[in-house]
Amino acid sequence: MKYLFVHQNFPGQYLHIVRHLAASGKDDVLFISEENQNSIPGIRKLVYRLHRQPGADTHPNAREFEQAMIRAEAVARGAAGLKRLGFTPDIIIGHHGWGELLNLPDAWPDAPILGYFEFYYHLKHLDVDFDPEFPIDPAVLPTIRARNAVNLLALSLNQHGQTPTRFQHSTYPEWARKQIMLLPEGTNLDTCRPDPAARAEPLALGDVTIPPEARLITYVTRNLEPYRGFHVFMRALPKLLRERSDIRVVLVGGDEVSYGARLSQGTWRERLLAELKGQLDESRVHFTGRVPYRLYSRLLQRSDVHVYLTYPFVASWSLREALATGCAVVGSDTEPVREFITHRANGLLTPCLDPARLADTVLMLLEDRELEWRLRIGARQYAERHLAMAEHLSQYQATIRRLTRGGDSNLEAVRVA
């Protein structure tokens, strides 16, 4: 079978499925992406380049949409070249967020498209008005509303959609949900697994070594920013460090902004360190930036308490990986996290915006070894039941078979237990 995958940052969400298809050796898999250094044996990559950026005179609320149209045009040029060479995909799979799929029905009108629908933006009751510390300027509301333009065009293709969680599915209008199935994402349980030996030996992090006797609190995110509760976590640290001298804290993440507003100057890390100056024993708080995956995995295995916070927004892959690793997770009591964590069964939930409650919950868990180990076991058991990569790939391939055999476009959502 001939597959065409599209994602501006190869391989994106499709690492596991394209690796699986390549390993089988039975299929022709081609991937359209912007240029990067990533490669997977057996996967052909076609690079597209943007011929320009949005114009300086483009209305600010339309720049993201124009960028999507430029991407759609660039991908369509690549598709036209493939078509001239005789390539006709049996299915097209890609992420709708950047507009790359929008023109592909013009090249291959008979090829089904399975597009990833990540999030539908709202002005109230989700991420935008969640944190009263950062009230929304009414002037920004049209910009947020305009961010759904690509979502709406993608839905107008009347093709097939997927999203990984009930929460993400629920953000879409009711009329749109019939086009979007739930296709849960899996985790590699062989890579993300508990290893008791990790907690019995020193952990080297560059110039810093975490000794075995330290109680290690970990926090991981792509970038250190309020959407992922960074400000809340930092404000919990003075009490944590004051109450226990054996605590060490490791924060993994960059200083850019993935979600939400950018600061006019400096980084969120610099701002929070300035706010808490004199309140933290900074010799016990370690910022690593982004780290290689092997070190990140070892850090989760060594963690005594792993903190995961998020606004009502898309849950990070790191939450799934922490559960699979058997971490004792303290998570924010927000809808995307509640989909994965049941309080006191496979983790603890705490109010997302309350540093004092977060500190108390972490301290309680550090004191209660029996609860800690029960949560660790529960986290791993949850991952084995719900996050197994083999099950994810099986569901994915069953969906592909259905779509390529003329299945009903109104696919029933896969049940997420």
C-alpha positions, 0 to 999 in steps of 0.5 A, spaced: 500 500 500 502 507 498 502 512 504 503 519 504 504 522 510 505 530 511 507 534 517 512 540 517 516 537 522 518 530 520 516 525 523 511 529 528 506 525 531 507 519 526 514 517 529 511 510 531 506 508 525 511 510 520 517 506 524 512 500 524 510 501 517 517 501 515 519 495 519 514 491 515 517 492 509 510 491 505 508 498 504 511 504 500 511 510 505 513 517 503 513 523 507 512 530 505 515 535 510 519 541 511 527 540 512 530 537 518 535 532 520 531 527 522 530 520 518 527 513 519 530 508 515 525 505 509 521 512 509 522 517 503 522 524 505 520 529 500 522 536 503 518 542 501 520 550 502 516 556 503 517 561 497 515 567 502 512 569 509 506 572 510 506 579 508 508 585 512 501 589 510 497 582 512 492 584 518 495 581 524 489 576 525 490 573 518 497 572 518 497 565 521 491 563 516 496 566 510 502 562 513 497 556 512 495 558 505 503 558 503 504 551 506 498 548 503 501 551 496 508 549 497 505 542 499 501 542 493 507 543 488 510 537 491 504 533 490 504 535 483 511 533 482 509 526 485 503 525 481 507 527 475 512 521 477 506 516 477 505 516 485 498 515 487 497 514 495 492 509 497 491 514 503 494 521 506 495 522 513 497 528 516 496 534 521 491 539 520 494 545 524 498 548 519 494 547 513 498 543 509 493 538 507 488 543 504 490 543 497 491 535 496 484 533 494 485 537 488 491 532 486 488 526 488 481 527 489 480 519 490 485 518 496 482 518 503 485 523 508 486 522 515 487 529 518 489 530 525 485 535 529 488 537 535 484 543 538 478 548 537 479 554 540 474 558 545 474 564 548 471 562 554 471 556 559 478 553 556 485 555 556 484 562 554 480 565 560 483 560 565 488 563 569 486 570 572 493 572 573 493 573 566 487 576 564 485 577 556 485 583 553 479 584 549 483 586 543 486 579 542 479 575 542 479 576 534 485 573 534 483 567 538 477 566 534 481 567 527 485 561 529 480 556 527 480 558 520 484 552 518 480 548 523 474 550 519 477 549 512 479 542 514 472 540 516 469 543 510 474 538 506 469 533 509 474 527 510 476 523 516 479 526 522 482 523 528 484 526 535 487 522 541 483 524 547 476 525 549 477 532 552 480 534 545 474 531 541 469 535 546 473 542 544 470 541 537 463 544 535 458 538 536 456 538 528 464 537 527 465 531 532 462 526 527 468 527 522 473 526 528 474 519 531 478 518 537 484 514 536 488 514 542 496 515 542 500 510 545 507 509 549 513 505 548 512 501 554 519 498 553 522 504 553 518 508 558 518 503 564 520 503 571 527 501 573 528 501 581 536 501 580 535 508 577 533 510 584 539 507 587 545 510 584 547 517 583 544 521 577 549 525 573 546 531 569 552 535 566 555 538 572 550 536 577 549 529 580 543 527 584 545 523 590 541 516 591 539 519 598 536 525 595 528 526 594 528 528 587 522 532 584 521 532 577 518 537 572 518 536 564 515 541 559 517 543 552 518 550 554 517 553 561 511 557 561 504 558 564 500 554 560 504 548 563 503 551 570 511 553 571 509 559 575 505 555 580 510 550 580 516 555 582 511 558 587 511 551 590 518 551 591 520 555 597 515 551 602 518 544 599 525 546 600 524 549 607 520 543 609 525 538 607 532 539 606 533 532 602 529 535 596 532 536 589 528 539 584 530 538 576 526 542 571 527 540 564 524 545 558 526 550 554 526 558 555 521 559 548 514 560 548 510 554 545 503 556 548 500 563 550 503 570 550 510 572 550 513 576 555 516 583 552 523 582 555 526 576 558 524 569 559 519 566 564 524 562 568 528 569 569 521 572 571 520 567 576 527 567 579 527 574 580 520 574 583 522 568 588 529 571 589 532 570 596 526 565 597 529 559 594 536 555 595 538 555 588 543 550 589 538 545 590 534 547 584 536 545 577 534 547 570 537 543 565 534 546 558 532 540 553 535 534 554 537 528 550 531 523 550 535 517 554 537 522 559 530 524 560 527 517 560 532 516 566 530 522 570 523 519 570 525 513 572 529 516 578 524 521 580 520 520 587 515 525 585 513 528 578 509 534 577 505 535 571 501 541 570 497 544 565 491 549 563 485 546 560 489 544 553 492 539 550 496 534 554 503 533 553 506 526 551 510 527 557 504 525 562 503 518 558 511 517 558 511 519 566 505 514 567 508 508 563 515 509 567 511 508 573 512 515 576 508 518 582 505 523 579 502 529 582 497 532 576 493 538 575 486 537 577 484 539 570 480 536 564 485 533 560 489 530 566 483 527 569 482 523 563 489 520 565 489 520 572 484 518 577 486 521 584 489 516 589 489 510 584 494 512 579 496 519 581 494 525 585 490 531 583 491 538 586 488 545 583 492 547 578 493 554 580 494 553 587 502 553 589 500 552 597 496 546 595 501 543 590 507 543 595 502 540 601 500 534 596 508 533 594 510 533 601 504 528 603 506 524 598 514 524 600 512 522 607 507 516 605 511 511 602 506 506 601 501 511 597 507 513 593 508 505 591 501 504 590 501 510 585 507 507 582 504 501 581 497 504 579 501 508 574 504 502 570 498 498 570 494 504 567 499 505 562 499 497 560 491 497 559 491 504 556 497 506 553 500 500 550 503 501 543 501 495 540 494 496 541 495 503 538 498 501 532 493 495 531 487 501 532 491 505 527 491 500 522 484 498 523 482 505 521 486 505 515 484 499 512 477 501 513 478 508 510 482 505 504 476 500 503 470 505 502 468 505 509 463 510 512 466 517 513 462 518 519 466 513 523 464 512 530 469 514 536 474 509 539 472 508 546 477 511 551 476 507 558 
